[in-house]
Amino acid sequence: MAAIGFALISVSPMHEERVFKAVADIPEVVEVYPLFGEYDIIAKLEADDFDSIGSVVIKKIRAIAGVLDTKTLVGTDSLKG
């Protein structure tokens, strides 16, 4: 079973659309949504294991120009779906 994670992403003002598209282009990102509030984007990630989820966030998402901050949440089990 693949590891599931969610990345909450804060973006510099005026960079939201470009960062949104860049995040959506990452192969491990299976869903991405804009948000209102403390974070600007949430991305659902799937990878082989939790270490790989962390690697995607650190090496791919945080490397995108305009990303200010991330918070990563990992899922342990699905109650539905």
N, CA, C and O atoms as a GROMACS GRO file, in nm:
protein
  324
    1MET      N    1   0.084  -0.119   0.000
    1MET     CA    2   0.000   0.000   0.000
    1MET      C    3   0.088   0.125   0.000
    1MET      O    4   0.188   0.131   0.072
    2ALA      N    5   0.052   0.220  -0.078
    2ALA     CA    6   0.128   0.346  -0.089
    2ALA      C    7   0.108   0.431   0.036
    2ALA      O    8   0.004   0.424   0.102
    3ALA      N    9   0.209   0.511   0.066
    3ALA     CA   10   0.198   0.608   0.174
    3ALA      C   11   0.123   0.730   0.122
    3ALA      O   12   0.142   0.772   0.008
    4ILE      N   13   0.038   0.786   0.207
    4ILE     CA   14  -0.040   0.904   0.171
    4ILE      C   15   0.002   1.019   0.262
    4ILE      O   16   0.019   1.001   0.382
    5GLY      N   17   0.019   1.136   0.202
    5GLY     CA   18   0.051   1.254   0.280
    5GLY      C   19  -0.020   1.376   0.223
    5GLY      O   20  -0.065   1.376   0.109
    6PHE      N   21  -0.028   1.479   0.304
    6PHE     CA   22  -0.087   1.606   0.262
    6PHE      C   23   0.012   1.716   0.295
    6PHE      O   24   0.065   1.722   0.406
    7ALA      N   25   0.036   1.802   0.199
    7ALA     CA   26   0.126   1.916   0.220
    7ALA      C   27   0.044   2.044   0.218
    7ALA      O   28  -0.023   2.074   0.120
    8LEU      N   29   0.050   2.118   0.328
    8LEU     CA   30  -0.008   2.252   0.335
    8LEU      C   31   0.103   2.348   0.296
    8LEU      O   32   0.213   2.343   0.351
    9ILE      N   33   0.075   2.436   0.201
    9ILE     CA   34   0.180   2.519   0.141
    9ILE      C   35   0.142   2.667   0.150
    9ILE      O   36   0.034   2.707   0.108
   10SER      N   37   0.233   2.747   0.206
   10SER     CA   38   0.218   2.893   0.207
   10SER      C   39   0.301   2.950   0.093
   10SER      O   40   0.414   2.907   0.070
   11VAL      N   41   0.244   3.046   0.022
   11VAL     CA   42   0.306   3.100  -0.098
   11VAL      C   43   0.318   3.252  -0.088
   11VAL      O   44   0.231   3.318  -0.030
   12SER      N   45   0.425   3.307  -0.144
   12SER     CA   46   0.441   3.452  -0.152
   12SER      C   47   0.325   3.513  -0.230
   12SER      O   48   0.279   3.453  -0.328
   13PRO      N   49   0.278   3.630  -0.189
   13PRO     CA   50   0.171   3.696  -0.264
   13PRO      C   51   0.210   3.713  -0.412
   13PRO      O   52   0.325   3.741  -0.445
   14MET      N   53   0.112   3.695  -0.497
   14MET     CA   54   0.125   3.710  -0.642
   14MET      C   55   0.195   3.591  -0.710
   14MET      O   56   0.220   3.596  -0.830
   15HIS      N   57   0.228   3.486  -0.635
   15HIS     CA   58   0.293   3.368  -0.693
   15HIS      C   59   0.204   3.244  -0.686
   15HIS      O   60   0.246   3.135  -0.724
   16GLU      N   61   0.082   3.260  -0.638
   16GLU     CA   62  -0.004   3.146  -0.614
   16GLU      C   63  -0.030   3.062  -0.739
   16GLU      O   64  -0.018   2.940  -0.734
   17GLU      N   65  -0.066   3.125  -0.848
   17GLU     CA   66  -0.102   3.049  -0.968
   17GLU      C   67   0.016   2.970  -1.023
   17GLU      O   68   0.001   2.853  -1.060
   18ARG      N   69   0.134   3.031  -1.028
   18ARG     CA   70   0.253   2.963  -1.079
   18ARG      C   71   0.292   2.846  -0.989
   18ARG      O   72   0.325   2.738  -1.038
   19VAL      N   73   0.289   2.868  -0.858
   19VAL     CA   74   0.324   2.762  -0.764
   19VAL      C   75   0.220   2.650  -0.772
   19VAL      O   76   0.257   2.532  -0.769
   20PHE      N   77   0.093   2.684  -0.781
   20PHE     CA   78  -0.013   2.585  -0.794
   20PHE      C   79   0.014   2.493  -0.913
   20PHE      O   80   0.005   2.371  -0.900
   21LYS      N   81   0.046   2.551  -1.027
   21LYS     CA   82   0.074   2.471  -1.147
   21LYS      C   83   0.198   2.386  -1.130
   21LYS      O   84   0.201   2.271  -1.174
   22ALA      N   85   0.302   2.441  -1.068
   22ALA     CA   86   0.426   2.366  -1.047
   22ALA      C   87   0.403   2.247  -0.953
   22ALA      O   88   0.456   2.138  -0.976
   23VAL      N   89   0.325   2.268  -0.848
   23VAL     CA   90   0.294   2.159  -0.756
   23VAL      C   91   0.213   2.052  -0.828
   23VAL      O   92   0.240   1.933  -0.811
   24ALA      N   93   0.116   2.092  -0.908
   24ALA     CA   94   0.032   1.998  -0.981
   24ALA      C   95   0.113   1.912  -1.078
   24ALA      O   96   0.073   1.800  -1.109
   25ASP      N   97   0.226   1.962  -1.126
   25ASP     CA   98   0.310   1.889  -1.220
   25ASP      C   99   0.401   1.786  -1.154
   25ASP      O  100   0.466   1.708  -1.224
   26ILE      N  101   0.408   1.783  -1.022
   26ILE     CA  102   0.492   1.686  -0.952
   26ILE      C  103   0.423   1.549  -0.959
   26ILE      O  104   0.306   1.538  -0.920
   27PRO      N  105   0.492   1.446  -1.008
   27PRO     CA  106   0.427   1.315  -1.028
   27PRO      C  107   0.362   1.255  -0.904
   27PRO      O  108   0.259   1.188  -0.914
   28GLU      N  109   0.419   1.277  -0.788
   28GLU     CA  110   0.365   1.220  -0.665
   28GLU      C  111   0.242   1.293  -0.612
   28GLU      O  112   0.175   1.244  -0.522
   29VAL      N  113   0.213   1.410  -0.668
   29VAL     CA  114   0.095   1.487  -0.627
   29VAL      C  115  -0.025   1.434  -0.706
   29VAL      O  116  -0.028   1.443  -0.829
   30VAL      N  117  -0.123   1.380  -0.634
   30VAL     CA  118  -0.240   1.322  -0.699
   30VAL      C  119  -0.361   1.414  -0.697
   30VAL      O  120  -0.453   1.397  -0.778
   31GLU      N  121  -0.362   1.510  -0.605
   31GLU     CA  122  -0.468   1.610  -0.599
   31GLU      C  123  -0.408   1.739  -0.545
   31GLU      O  124  -0.316   1.735  -0.462
   32VAL      N  125  -0.459   1.852  -0.591
   32VAL     CA  126  -0.412   1.981  -0.540
   32VAL      C  127  -0.529   2.080  -0.542
   32VAL      O  128  -0.605   2.086  -0.639
   33TYR      N  129  -0.542   2.157  -0.434
   33TYR     CA  130  -0.654   2.250  -0.420
   33TYR      C  131  -0.604   2.384  -0.366
   33TYR      O  132  -0.517   2.387  -0.279
   34PRO      N  133  -0.658   2.495  -0.416
   34PRO     CA  134  -0.628   2.625  -0.355
   34PRO      C  135  -0.707   2.637  -0.224
   34PRO      O  136  -0.814   2.579  -0.209
   35LEU      N  137  -0.652   2.713  -0.131
   35LEU     CA  138  -0.716   2.734  -0.001
   35LEU      C  139  -0.725   2.882   0.030
   35LEU      O  140  -0.655   2.964  -0.029
   36PHE      N  141  -0.812   2.916   0.124
   36PHE     CA  142  -0.817   3.049   0.184
   36PHE      C  143  -0.780   3.031   0.330
   36PHE      O  144  -0.825   2.936   0.394
   37GLY      N  145  -0.698   3.119   0.382
   37GLY     CA  146  -0.660   3.109   0.522
   37GLY      C  147  -0.510   3.111   0.539
   37GLY      O  148  -0.438   3.172   0.459
   38GLU      N  149  -0.462   3.044   0.643
   38GLU     CA  150  -0.319   3.045   0.676
   38GLU      C  151  -0.233   2.986   0.565
   38GLU      O  152  -0.122   3.033   0.540
   39TYR      N  153  -0.284   2.884   0.499
   39TYR     CA  154  -0.212   2.821   0.388
   39TYR      C  155  -0.285   2.849   0.258
   39TYR      O  156  -0.406   2.872   0.257
   40ASP      N  157  -0.210   2.847   0.148
   40ASP     CA  158  -0.266   2.882   0.017
   40ASP      C  159  -0.301   2.762  -0.069
   40ASP      O  160  -0.388   2.769  -0.155
   41ILE      N  161  -0.233   2.649  -0.045
   41ILE     CA  162  -0.249   2.530  -0.127
   41ILE      C  163  -0.244   2.407  -0.037
   41ILE      O  164  -0.169   2.404   0.060
   42ILE      N  165  -0.325   2.305  -0.071
   42ILE     CA  166  -0.310   2.174  -0.010
   42ILE      C  167  -0.290   2.074  -0.124
   42ILE      O  168  -0.362   2.075  -0.223
   43ALA      N  169  -0.190   1.988  -0.106
   43ALA     CA  170  -0.161   1.887  -0.207
   43ALA      C  171  -0.165   1.749  -0.142
   43ALA      O  172  -0.108   1.728  -0.034
   44LYS      N  173  -0.233   1.656  -0.207
   44LYS     CA  174  -0.233   1.516  -0.162
   44LYS      C  175  -0.123   1.444  -0.237
   44LYS      O  176  -0.116   1.450  -0.360
   45LEU      N  177  -0.038   1.374  -0.162
   45LEU     CA  178   0.075   1.304  -0.222
   45LEU      C  179   0.063   1.154  -0.198
   45LEU      O  180   0.014   1.110  -0.095
   46GLU      N  181   0.110   1.076  -0.295
   46GLU     CA  182   0.122   0.931  -0.280
   46GLU      C  183   0.264   0.893  -0.318
   46GLU      O  184   0.317   0.937  -0.420
   47ALA      N  185   0.326   0.810  -0.234
   47ALA     CA  186   0.462   0.763  -0.260
   47ALA      C  187   0.475   0.623  -0.200
   47ALA      O  188   0.383   0.573  -0.136
   48ASP      N  189   0.591   0.561  -0.221
   48ASP     CA  190   0.613   0.424  -0.173
   48ASP      C  191   0.615   0.414  -0.021
   48ASP      O  192   0.570   0.314   0.034
   49ASP      N  193   0.666   0.517   0.046
   49ASP     CA  194   0.676   0.514   0.192
   49ASP      C  195   0.678   0.657   0.245
   49ASP      O  196   0.682   0.753   0.168
   50PHE      N  197   0.674   0.670   0.378
   50PHE     CA  198   0.668   0.802   0.439
   50PHE      C  199   0.796   0.882   0.418
   50PHE      O  200   0.791   1.005   0.408
   51ASP      N  201   0.911   0.814   0.411
   51ASP     CA  202   1.036   0.886   0.382
   51ASP      C  203   1.029   0.951   0.244
   51ASP      O  204   1.079   1.062   0.225
   52SER      N  205   0.968   0.883   0.149
   52SER     CA  206   0.954   0.938   0.014
   52SER      C  207   0.861   1.059   0.014
   52SER      O  208   0.883   1.154  -0.061
   53ILE      N  209   0.756   1.056   0.096
   53ILE     CA  210   0.667   1.173   0.109
   53ILE      C  211   0.748   1.293   0.156
   53ILE      O  212   0.738   1.401   0.098
   54GLY      N  213   0.829   1.273   0.259
   54GLY     CA  214   0.913   1.381   0.310
   54GLY      C  215   1.010   1.432   0.206
   54GLY      O  216   1.034   1.552   0.196
   55SER      N  217   1.066   1.341   0.130
   55SER     CA  218   1.161   1.380   0.025
   55SER      C  219   1.094   1.465  -0.082
   55SER      O  220   1.154   1.562  -0.130
   56VAL      N  221   0.973   1.430  -0.120
   56VAL     CA  222   0.900   1.508  -0.220
   56VAL      C  223   0.877   1.650  -0.169
   56VAL      O  224   0.896   1.747  -0.242
   57VAL      N  225   0.837   1.662  -0.044
   57VAL     CA  226   0.811   1.795   0.013
   57VAL      C  227   0.940   1.876   0.018
   57VAL      O  228   0.942   1.992  -0.023
   58ILE      N  229   1.046   1.816   0.068
   58ILE     CA  230   1.171   1.890   0.086
   58ILE      C  231   1.239   1.921  -0.047
   58ILE      O  232   1.281   2.034  -0.071
   59LYS      N  233   1.251   1.821  -0.134
   59LYS     CA  234   1.330   1.837  -0.256
   59LYS      C  235   1.254   1.894  -0.374
   59LYS      O  236   1.313   1.955  -0.463
   60LYS      N  237   1.122   1.876  -0.376
   60LYS     CA  238   1.045   1.922  -0.492
   60LYS      C  239   0.956   2.042  -0.459
   60LYS      O  240   0.961   2.144  -0.528
   61ILE      N  241   0.874   2.031  -0.355
   61ILE     CA  242   0.780   2.139  -0.325
   61ILE      C  243   0.852   2.261  -0.269
   61ILE      O  244   0.831   2.372  -0.316
   62ARG      N  245   0.937   2.241  -0.168
   62ARG     CA  246   1.008   2.355  -0.109
   62ARG      C  247   1.107   2.419  -0.205
   62ARG      O  248   1.148   2.533  -0.184
   63ALA      N  249   1.145   2.349  -0.311
   63ALA     CA  250   1.238   2.403  -0.410
   63ALA      C  251   1.171   2.498  -0.508
   63ALA      O  252   1.240   2.567  -0.584
   64ILE      N  253   1.039   2.503  -0.508
   64ILE     CA  254   0.965   2.591  -0.600
   64ILE      C  255   0.977   2.735  -0.551
   64ILE      O  256   0.946   2.765  -0.436
   65ALA      N  257   1.022   2.823  -0.639
   65ALA     CA  258   1.032   2.965  -0.604
   65ALA      C  259   0.895   3.019  -0.567
   65ALA      O  260   0.798   2.997  -0.639
   66GLY      N  261   0.888   3.088  -0.455
   66GLY     CA  262   0.762   3.144  -0.408
   66GLY      C  263   0.702   3.067  -0.292
   66GLY      O  264   0.612   3.118  -0.225
   67VAL      N  265   0.749   2.945  -0.268
   67VAL     CA  266   0.701   2.868  -0.152
   67VAL      C  267   0.768   2.924  -0.027
   67VAL      O  268   0.890   2.927  -0.018
   68LEU      N  269   0.687   2.968   0.068
   68LEU     CA  270   0.738   3.026   0.192
   68LEU      C  271   0.749   2.924   0.305
   68LEU      O  272   0.844   2.927   0.383
   69ASP      N  273   0.652   2.834   0.313
   69ASP     CA  274   0.646   2.742   0.426
   69ASP      C  275   0.561   2.622   0.387
   69ASP      O  276   0.471   2.632   0.305
   70THR      N  277   0.592   2.508   0.448
   70THR     CA  278   0.508   2.389   0.429
   70THR      C  279   0.484   2.323   0.564
   70THR      O  280   0.563   2.337   0.657
   71LYS      N  281   0.375   2.251   0.571
   71LYS     CA  282   0.346   2.164   0.684
   71LYS      C  283   0.299   2.032   0.623
   71LYS      O  284   0.210   2.031   0.539
   72THR      N  285   0.360   1.923   0.666
   72THR     CA  286   0.329   1.793   0.609
   72THR      C  287   0.253   1.708   0.710
   72THR      O  288   0.292   1.697   0.826
   73LEU      N  289   0.145   1.649   0.663
   73LEU     CA  290   0.063   1.558   0.743
   73LEU      C  291   0.064   1.423   0.674
   73LEU      O  292   0.054   1.415   0.552
   74VAL      N  293   0.078   1.315   0.751
   74VAL     CA  294   0.076   1.182   0.691
   74VAL      C  295  -0.048   1.108   0.738
   74VAL      O  296  -0.090   1.118   0.853
   75GLY      N  297  -0.106   1.034   0.645
   75GLY     CA  298  -0.226   0.957   0.676
   75GLY      C  299  -0.188   0.813   0.710
   75GLY      O  300  -0.100   0.755   0.648
   76THR      N  301  -0.256   0.757   0.809
   76THR     CA  302  -0.227   0.620   0.848
   76THR      C  303  -0.328   0.520   0.794
   76THR      O  304  -0.295   0.404   0.772
   77ASP      N  305  -0.450   0.565   0.771
   77ASP     CA  306  -0.554   0.476   0.721
   77ASP      C  307  -0.670   0.561   0.672
   77ASP      O  308  -0.691   0.674   0.718
   78SER      N  309  -0.746   0.507   0.578
   78SER     CA  310  -0.863   0.577   0.526
   78SER      C  311  -0.988   0.519   0.590
   78SER      O  312  -1.005   0.398   0.596
   79LEU      N  313  -1.074   0.605   0.637
   79LEU     CA  314  -1.201   0.560   0.694
   79LEU      C  315  -1.307   0.543   0.587
   79LEU      O  316  -1.409   0.477   0.609
   80LYS      N  317  -1.283   0.603   0.471
   80LYS     CA  318  -1.380   0.596   0.362
   80LYS      C  319  -1.305   0.601   0.231
   80LYS      O  320  -1.212   0.680   0.216
   81GLY      N  321  -1.343   0.519   0.138
   81GLY     CA  322  -1.281   0.523   0.006
   81GLY      C  323  -1.173   0.430  -0.002
   81GLY      O  324  -1.108   0.420  -0.106
   0.00000   0.00000   0.00000
